[in-house]
Amino acid sequence: MNGFNAILRRDLTLAIRNQGEVMMVIAFFAIAATLFAFGVGPEANVQSRIASGVVWTTALLAALLSLERLFAVDYDDGTLDQLLLSGVEPVVLVLAKTLAHWLTTGVALLIAAPAVALGLQLPATGYGALMISLLLGTPILSLLGAVGAAIVLGARRGGVLLSLLLLPLYIPVLIFGAAAVEGAVLGMTTTAPYAVLGGLLILALTLCPWAAATALKHAVE
Amino acid sequence: MHKFANPTFFMKIANGIFPWATGISILCFAVGLPLALIISPPDYQQGDTVRIMYVHVPAAWMGLMVYGVMAASSAVFLIWRHTIAHLVARASAPIGAVFTALCLVTGMLWGEPMWGTWWVWDARLTSMLILFFLYLGYIALGDSFEDQERGDKAAALLALVGSVNLPIVHFSVEWWNTLHQPAIFGLKGFSVNAAMLQPLLLMVAAFQFYYIAVLVIRLRAELLSAKIRTARFNLAAAE
């Protein structure tokens, strides 16, 4: 547990001292959503129709953007070897770093999402569902992302490769996340997509840390 | 099982299987194709378009099965470090990707006359598309490392992670109400008429043995390229 706290505190401290990274993710989120707004034109009813999907898609891409550096920075300067040699369980290391990633990127996306949704004219009934679905969904993105980030350590063109590996795995999260918001906008019950997202989160939480830890061990071998 | 980890022994068996697999595959195609495409009765609703099924269903089945083989061999590779298991997975990936692509393309060709659209975003089609992307990711990942061994392990791990998708593809028609019709092969037997089942099973067998035959060819090539690599190393070391 000490190792977990230490790594979590370290990563959060680094994120606070180096705020540019989180700001960049938020800026990307906003700009990508703006592109959609320009792409479909200024008509409010068209925008509000697609807002749920656009907010979810751009949030997902923004999360992906930040994942490349999750382990790569520590891998490149040798910190990762030291951390693994220090006797911390690799699974604990992964969990701590993933939680730190979610607390910075995921929470930042959660805070920025209503503003982006507002810009895309999301109807008022959709905001609650947007926040709940993002709250359930973004941790899954971080967990799956940790697996991908660990797998591509040391690869050529790691960033492009990471998107190729992760985006297919992100599709279920996107489908149910956007479905929750869409359902809320149309006045339907949103229990089903929440339940599926919650189930996916538990599944990811039980499997992903171990997969990522195995990949990390292979990477530093 | 560990006996099979020896490449020489493994290839001896594989080479022994090869002529049989090729022969059975050709035979099944020779009997199955005319049966499926000409002799079998047209569907009372779908007419002659139902004949697409004889390619579509076996291709879908193989796309899933080959990924299963890939995941299983990857697990064997990661647990027991048997290189031959990884070679099987690596050699299977492009074959499985092509089967999956064939399934998607024939599905689109079938969907257009039947559903009036080339593509719908329903669960079965989407999960099959994800399977195709997983194949592409696996192939891309294996070649992306300077250190070949690291690439092998990363790809094996990805194959395991991606196997989560297999049950989703299989059960997608049961879990969700979709446009795609329910599976033909199920635990409760077959849901098609015997006159259609016969050619379908022949085609499945033909695809199955085709995969085995191509797999052996690809394995030979993989082992040869490994040998060439070692020979080059030795040559460079001797100089």
Chai-1 contact restraints between the chains, C-beta under 6 A:
chainA,res_idxA,chainB,res_idxB,connection_type,confidence,min_distance_angstrom,max_distance_angstrom,comment,restraint_id
A,V147,B,V161,contact,1.0,0.0,6.0,A-B,restraint_1
A,I151,B,A154,contact,1.0,0.0,6.0,A-B,restraint_2
A,I151,B,L157,contact,1.0,0.0,6.0,A-B,restraint_3
A,I151,B,L158,contact,1.0,0.0,6.0,A-B,restraint_4
A,A155,B,S144,contact,1.0,0.0,6.0,A-B,restraint_5
A,A155,B,F145,contact,1.0,0.0,6.0,A-B,restraint_6
A,R156,B,S144,contact,1.0,0.0,6.0,A-B,restraint_7
A,L161,B,S144,contact,1.0,0.0,6.0,A-B,restraint_8
A,L164,B,G137,contact,1.0,0.0,6.0,A-B,restraint_9
A,L164,B,A140,contact,1.0,0.0,6.0,A-B,restraint_10
A,L165,B,G137,contact,1.0,0.0,6.0,A-B,restraint_11
A,P168,B,I130,contact,1.0,0.0,6.0,A-B,restraint_12
A,P168,B,F133,contact,1.0,0.0,6.0,A-B,restraint_13
A,P168,B,L134,contact,1.0,0.0,6.0,A-B,restraint_14
A,I171,B,I130,contact,1.0,0.0,6.0,A-B,restraint_15
A,A211,B,V161,contact,1.0,0.0,6.0,A-B,restraint_16
A,A215,B,L157,contact,1.0,0.0,6.0,A-B,restraint_17
A,H218,B,K153,contact,1.0,0.0,6.0,A-B,restraint_18
